[in-house]
């Protein structure tokens, strides 16, 4: 079986380094194009910028439509009686009177195409939940464990693993054992797992902790004689709180998948846990991130693992769990699995949220810095561009080359858009005017760009609607005017997009270009009471 591991830095060939350099070089070329073209041919510069603006305009309309559709579907799925639907799926009969319209069609498909012994019934399924943490406090972790306890699911079919880091010290060990003692009795099996440190060949990050816990889980399942294909593993960060219907929806989707070993499952991350407490710029970013994943849930061909996600234990064993060599093990897990199964891997959306924290530390300036550090880590996913090229083009595999090329180009384009689009939209229209003020087209371009951006930015009303409707109840410590600030916060949007989207992505891609590999920095989490 061929290796699907990321090469260690000293093992990376010149070809691998070429693809690490590629996104950074292309980003800087794209950012310099308005100025370069303005010097060479002002008309070409103007046409390039207008084409970019029109492309963004079309995308903005599509994003807002899909964002609203995703929000509506998520709310519908939160209200579904999943235990009832799972019972129907168990007996393959549409007995539920309040079932959605797609449910009977799904039962027919399952009965026609998923036959014994391949068929997995809802009663066969176990859920293993791995909560990974390093130095987070009891106040952060307890609500996460409580949310799993409150799940609308049979807890005697659930396994809880509290995976903590040895480098977190005795305090985090005491927290893990305290939570196990208090809540372990609710589960079929629960235990704490300490990830030793240092571990040879591992980078500091969640991947090593989750993988070590996953291997312990494999031993538990072997002792209890549980089929790994019947076990769904969900990984949670310290602040990830599943909606009470998450496990029911996940079970239904898993048992409806024709070949579940070739699938992973992505719930919708909603950054709402502490949204009332976070500073205004962080609230804007959190809402934008939630909106983006609502959009992606309706575009499964672009969906990748992010943060909390689920996969069968059988798949995890086949991929040797998560990578211990990258700080973005969640998104990278998609590519590991895709190459392990020669391109036979899909991510299925679960239209039920897992609630997460907006970035919040104990000081305002620290919070601003922590947000940038978090986004630059997410943007380090650009390192997967070289990995996809390495596994897809430079190593033997059975995947059709057109399929690899398509995946590669989509991945590359997504990271280039991330780093360049905000700056091009905000500033590019001014460049031809400053370089060639005598050009009529250059004089008109800022006005055209302003009007296009104004119309496209009207889509902020959709984000505003979703953000206000999604807000959890306002804590009693805040007065009514806090809601008013939730509306005014959107004046920060242009600034946050440039600093916390474009600059963070440019930072990560430039470091990757020079081989200055990014280390993992845990996002500090504060709790206001």
N, C-alpha and C positions, 0 to 999 in steps of 0.2 A: 504494500500500500504506500503510495507516494506521500511525501511530507506536505502538509498544508501550513506549516509554520512560517512566520515571518523570519527571514534571515536576520541573524544578529548583525549589528552595524559593521563589524569587521569582516563579515562574510558577504557583504553586498557588492555585487559586480558593478562595473562601469555602466552596464545596460540598466541595472536596477537604479543606480544613482541618476541616470538620465531621466527616468520617469519620476523620480523624487524632485528633480529640478524643474521639470516641465510645468507644473501648475504655477509656481512662483514666477518663472520667466514669462509665461503667457499673461499672467495678471499684470505685470509691470508693462508689458508691451501694449496691452489693451488700454491701460490707464494713460499711457503716453500718446496713444493714437490721436486724440483730438488736437493736441499741440503739434505733433509731427505733421499730420495732414494739413493743419492750418498754415504751416510754413511752406509746405510743398504745393498744395492745391486747396485753397479755402473752400471751394465749392464741394469738393469731395468730403472735406471735414464736416460741412453742414449736412450733407446727405447722410453721412455715417451717423451723426448724432440724431437726426430726425428719424432714421430707421430704428435706432436703438430706443428712442422715445415711443414710437408707435408699437414696437414689440412689447415694451413694458406696459403700455396702455392696454393692449389686448390681454396680457397676462394678469394685470390688476383686476380687470373685469371678471376673468375666469376664476381668479383666486377668491374674490368676494362672493361669487355665486356658489362656488364649492364650499367655502367656509360656512355660509348659511345652511347649505344642504347638510353638511357634516354635523353642525350643531343640532339641527332638527332630528337627524337620524339618531344621534347620541341620546337625546332626550327620550326618543321613542324606545330605544333599547334599554334604557334605565328603568322604564316602567313595565317591561315585559315580564311575565310570570315564567321565568326560566325553569324552575323545578317542574312546572306543568309541561313545558315544551320538551324537557329532557325525558319525562315519563312517556310522552308520545313517541319520542325517538327510540326509547327502549323497546316499545311494543310495535313500533312502525304503524301506528294508527292515529289519525287526527282527532283526538278526543277533546282537546281544549276548545272551549267555546269562544274565548277571547284572543285566540292566536292571530298573529299577523298573517297577511295574505300570502306571504312567501313560504310559510311553514308547511302547508300541505304539499306544495311543489317540491320542497326539499325532502320530505318524507318519501315521496315517489322516487326521487333521484337516488336516495340512499338505498331503498329497497331494490332498485333495479341494478345499481352499479357497485354497491359495496356488500358483497356476499360473504357468509361464513366460509373459512375461518378468519378472513381478513377483517371482518367487521368488528369494531370496538363499540360496545354498548356503554351508555353513561354510567351504568352500575359497575363497570369494569375499571373506571377511571379513578386514579389517586392524584391528588395535587400535592406537590412538594414546593414549599415556599422557602427560598434562601434569602434571608435578610443580611446584607453585607454592611459592615460598619467598621469604623476605625476608632475615633475618639469622640463620637457624638454622645450627647448627654442622655440621661434617662428621660428627660422632658421631650426630646426629639424622638426617641425610639418607642416609647410606650404607646403613643397614638398609632404608630404603624402596626405594632403587634395587635393592639385593640381592634384595628380595622379588619385584620384577618379573622380575629375571633368573632366579630360581628357579621361575618360573611353569611349570606343566605345560602348555605351549603352544608352538607353533612360533614361535620368536623372529624368524624371517625374515618373519613376517607382523605384526611389531610395530614401532612407531615410538615413540621416547622423546624428549620435549621437556623439558628442564630450564629452567623459566621462573623467572628470578630478577629481583629489583628493583634498579634502578640506585641507589636511595637506600640499599640495603644496604651499599654501599661496595665497595672492592676485595677485601675478605676473602671476601665471598659470591660474587663473580665467580670468584675463584681456586678456591673450593670447587666451583662448578659445572663449571669446566673440568677440574679434577682428576677428578671423578666421570665426566665424559664420556670422558676419556682412558682411564680404568680399565675402564669398563663399556660404552662406546658400541659396541664391536665385536660385542656379542652381538645387536644389533638390525638390522632391515632398514635403518633410518635412525635416527640420533640426532644431536641438536644442542642447544646452549644458546641461549636467547633472553633478551635483556635488555629488561625493560620500562622505558622512559625515564620520568623524572620531572623536573619536573611535566608532567602532561597536562591540557590545558584541559577542564573539564567533568567530570573524574573525581574521585571521592572516594578517599581512601586505603583500599585493601582488596584482596582477592583477585580481585574481578571484573575490574578493569583489567588485571592481570597475565595472568589466564587468557585474556581476550579478545585481548590483544595476541599472545599465543602462539598462540591459535587462528587468527588471521589469517595468521601465518607458516606454520602448518600447512596452511592452505588453499593457499598458494603452492607448498608442497612437493608436495602432492597433484596440483596442476595440472601441475607440471613432470614428474611421474612418470606422469601420465595415469591416475590412480586415481579411480574413481567415488566421490564423497563419501558416497553411500548405502551403500557397502560398507565404510565406515570408522566404527568405534565409538570415541568419544573418552571416556576416563575421566580425570577430574581428581582429583588427589591433593594433600593437604596434605603438609607436610614429614615428618610422623610417620605417614602412612597406609601400611600394609603389606598389600597384597592377599594373601589366602589363595592357595596355589598352584593351587587349582582354580577361582579366580574367573573367569579369562578363558575357560576352557572352558565354564563354566556360563552366562556372559554370551553367548557365541557361540550356544549351543544355544537360549537364550531368544530372542535377537534373530532368529535364522533361523526360529523358530517363530511369530513375531509376524506377523499378517496384514498390517498396515500399519505397519511399523517407523518410518516418518518421524513418525508421531503418537505415539511412545512414548519414554519415558526409563526408565532401569533403576537400581534402588536396591539395592545390597548391604546387608548388616546391619553397622552399625558396632559393633564390640566394643572397649571401652576397656580393653585388657588388656596392652598392650606393656610398661608399667612399673608394673603394678598392685602388685607386691611392694614397690616403692620409694616409692609415693605415701603421704602421710599418711592416717590412717584416715578422716577426713571426706571426702577426695577419692575414696577407694576406694568408699565408700558411694554417692557421687554417680555415679561411673563405672559401677558395677554397676547402679544404677537406670536410667541412660541406656541401657545395653546391653539391659536387660530391656524397656524401653519400645520400642526398635526391633525387638526380637523380636516384641512384640505387634503393632506396626504392620505388620510383614511379612505378617501374616495378615489385615490390613484394608486391602487395596489402594485402596479408595475414599477412605481417609484418608491414604494414603502420599504424601509429597512428597519432592523432592530434598533431601538433607542431606549436607553435607560431600562425601565421595567419591561420585560418581554417574557414570552413563554416558548418552550420547545420540549419535545418529548425527550425523556431520559435516554431512549434508544439512540436518538440523533446526537445527543450530547456525548454519549459513549463513543459513537463513531467518529466524532470530531475531536476526541480527547478533551472535551469540555471547551472552555473559553481560552483565548490566547493569553499567555502570561507575559507577552513581549510588547504589548501596546497599551497606551493609556485610554484608547477608545475601543475597549473590548466588545461593547454592545453592538455598534454598527459593523465592526469587523467580523463579528460572529456570522453575519449574513454571508459574507464572502467566503469564510472558512467552510461553511456548510454547502454553499453553492459549488465550490470546487471539489469538496469531498464527494459530492454526488453527481459530478460532471454536468453541472448546470440544472439539475433537477431539484430546484428548491424555490419555494414561494413563501412570501410573507402574507398572512391573512389578517385583515383588520378585525379587531374586536371593538365594536362600537360602544364600549363602556369605558369610563375613565379610570385612570389611576391618578389620584391627586398628589401633587408634589409641591414643594416649597418654592416661592420666589426667593431670590438671593437676599439674605438679611444677616448682617453681623451686628455686633454691639455698638458700632460707630458708623456714621454716615460715609465718611471717606473710605473706610475699610470695605464698606458694602459696595461702593462704586468700583473699587479695585477688584474685589472678589468676583463681581459680575463679569468684568473683562477677562479674568483668569478662567472662569467657567466657560465662556464662549470661545476663547482661544483653544481650550481643550477640545470642545466639540468640533471646531474647525480643523483640528489635527486629523480629522477623518480624511483630509487630503492625502495623508500618507497611504491610504488604501489604493490610490491611483497607481502607485508603483507596484503594490502587491498584486492588483488585478492584472497589470501588464505582465508581471513576472510569472504568475501562475497561468495566465491565459495565452500569452504569446511565447514565452521563453521556456516553458516546461511542457512536456508531452501531456495531453489530455484528450478526452473524447468529446469535448464540447465543440459544436460547429463554430467556425471562426466568425461568421457573421453575428452570431449571438454574443461572443466575447467582445467584438468591436462595438456592437450596440450598447452593451453594458458599460464598457470602458468610456465611450464618448458621453453617455449620459452622466456618469460619475464625474468626469472632467468638467463638463459644462455646468453642473450644479455647483461645483466649488469655484469656478470662474465667475459665475453669476453672483455668488455669495460675496466675493471679494471686490468685484468691480461695479456691480449695478448701482448701489447707493451713491457712489461718488460720481459715476457718469451722469446719473439723473440729476444730481444736485449741482454739479459744477461744469460739466462738459460744454453746455450751451454758451457759457461765458467765454470760453477759451478762444474761439475764432474771432469774437468781437475785440478782445484785448490785443490779439496778434495782428488782425486786419480790420481796424475800425472803419476804414473807408469802404469796405465791402457791404453792399446793400443786404445780401443774404445773411452776413454775419451780424448785422444790426438787428435784423428781424428775428434771428434764431432765439435769443433769450425770451422774447415775448411769446413766440410759438411754444417754446418749452414750458414756460410758466403756465400757459393755458392748458396744455396737455396734462401737466402735472396736477393742476388744480382740479380738473375733471376726474383724473384717476384717483387723486387723494380723497375725493368725495366718498370713496369706498370705505374711508375711515368710519363712516356712519354704521357700516355693517359690523366692524370691529367694536364700535362703541355699544351697539345693541347687544352683541354677544357677551361683551365683558360685563355689562350691567345686569343682564339676565342670569349670568353664571355666578355672580358674586355669592359667596356664602353669607349667612346672617352676620350683620355688623356686631362686633363685640361691644358689650355694654360700656367699656371704658372710652369709646369714641362717641362724640356728639353727632348730631344730624349733619352738620356742615362737612363732615368727613366724606359723605357721599358726593357733595358738590365738588370736592377736590378730585374725586374719581373721574369726573367729567373733564376738569381742567387739565389733568395730567397729560392729555394727548398733545399739548403744545410741545412736549419733549420728543415726539415721534421722529422728526427729521434728524435731530441730534443723536438720539439713541441708535437709529439705523446706521448712521455713518460711523460712530465710535464703536458700538458694540456688535456691529455686523461686519461692515467693511474693514475697519482697522484691525479688528481681532482676527479676521480671516487672512488679511495681508500679513500680519505678524506671524501667524503659524506657517503660512506658505513660504514666507521669506526665510524663516528658520529652517524649514525643511529643505529649501533650495541650497542653503549653505551647509547642511548636515549638522546643524545645531539642534539635536533631537530634544523634544520637549518632555519634561518630567511631569509627573502627576502631582497636582496640588489639590488637596481636599477642600471643597467649598465649605467654609465655616458656616455653621448654622446656629443662629440665636433664636430664643423663644421669648416673646413678650407676654407678660401676664397681667 
